Amino acid sequence: MVEYVRDEETEKKVKEIVTNLNLTYIDVRRLAVVKSKGSKSKAIARVWSIPKAILVGFGVEPLYVIELVQERYDKLSEDNKLRTLLHEILHIPRSFKGGLRSHGKFVNDREVERLLKLLKDRPIR
C-alpha cells in the first residue's frame, strides 16, 4: 500500500524556486508537495492536477501536487533533487487552469538546466 505524507520542507523550497525564478503564473497557495512511500513506480517524481470536470462540478480552483517517490528521490544528490523539482514545476502550464504540459518544447532537460543555472546565479535562501 502506498502512503502519502505532506512534505512541507520541500514545499517551502518549491515555493522559493517559483519566487526566485519569477514564475508569477504559479499560485503557490494552490501548490503542494507530498512524498509517497511504497510506490512500485519507476518515476522519481510526478505532478498531479485535478481533472477539469471535477473542478467545475465542485466549484474548486485548480490545484497541483508534486509527488516525490521517497525511495528514489531521497537518494538523489542535492543538484539532482533540484533538477527533479524544476522538471515537475515545468509541467505546470502558464494558464494554471488545471492542465499539465507534456514533455517537449517547454518540459525538457535543456530548459531544466537553463533554470538551474538561473537559480545558481540567484541562490535559494
N, C-alpha and C positions, 0 to 999 in steps of 0.2 A: 504494500500500500504506500502511495506517495504522500508525504507530509509536506505542508507548506507553512512557512513562518515568515512574517514580515521582517525585512532586513532594513531597519531604519538607518543604520550607519551607511550602507551603500546607497540608500535612497537619498541621504543628505549629499553624498558625493555626486550622484547623478544630477541633483538639482544645482549643485555648484558648477558642474560641467555645462549644463544648459545655460546658466547665467554667464559664466566666463566666455562661452562661445557666442553669446548674444542670440540664442535661438528663441527669440521672443514669441514665436508661434506656438511653442510648447507651454501649456498651462501646467506648471509644476504642481499645482494643487490637485490636479487630476491625473497624476503620475505616481505610481507606487512601485516598490521593488520587493520581491519575495524570493526566498531560497526554497528550493524543493529538495527533498531528501528521499531516496529510494526510487528515483526515476530510472527506467530502463533506456531512456533516450540517449542517443549518442551526441545530442546537442550539448553545448556548453551553456547556452542561454537562448531565450526566446522572448519575443514581445507579444502581448495579448491585447486584444481590444474586444469590446462587446459588440455583437452584431447590430447593425442599424435597426432592424425590425424590433429588437428588444429595447434599444434606446428610445425609439419612437413610442412603442407600446407602453412603456413605463414612464415616459417623460424624463428620462435621465440624460444628462450631458455625457459626451464621450469620455471614457476613462481608458487609461493604458496601464498595463502592468508588465514590468520586466521581470521575467523569471530566470533565476540563476540556478543551474543544476549544481547543487553543492559539491557533489563528489568530483565534478570536473572543474568547476570554476575556482574552488578554493586551492587547487593545486597549481594554478597559473601564477606566473611572475606578476608583479605589480603593473608593469607595462602591458602585459597581455590582458590583465583584468581591465585596464583602461581601454584597450582596443576593443574588447568584448562589449563594454558598456557603450562606447561610441558607435559600434556597429548596430546595437539594438536601438539606440536613440535615432539613428538614421532611418530606421524602418517607419518612424512616425512621420506622416506627411505634413506639409506646410498647412494644409486645410484644418488639421486637428479635429476632424469630424467623425473619427471612429474607424477609418480605414487604415490600411498598412501599405507601405511601399514594398515592392518585391526587390530582389537583387537585380542590379543593372546600373543604370545611369547614376542614380542617387545613393545606392547602397552597394559599395564595393570597397576593396582593400585600399585602392588609391585615395578615396575620399576619407576613409578611416585614418590613413597615415597623414593626410593633409591636416585634419582636425587635431590629431595627436601632436603634430608639430606646433600648431597654434596654441594648444594647451601648455606645451612645454615652454613656450615663449611667455605665457601668462599662467604661471602655476596655480593650481587649486589651493585655496587656503587650507 
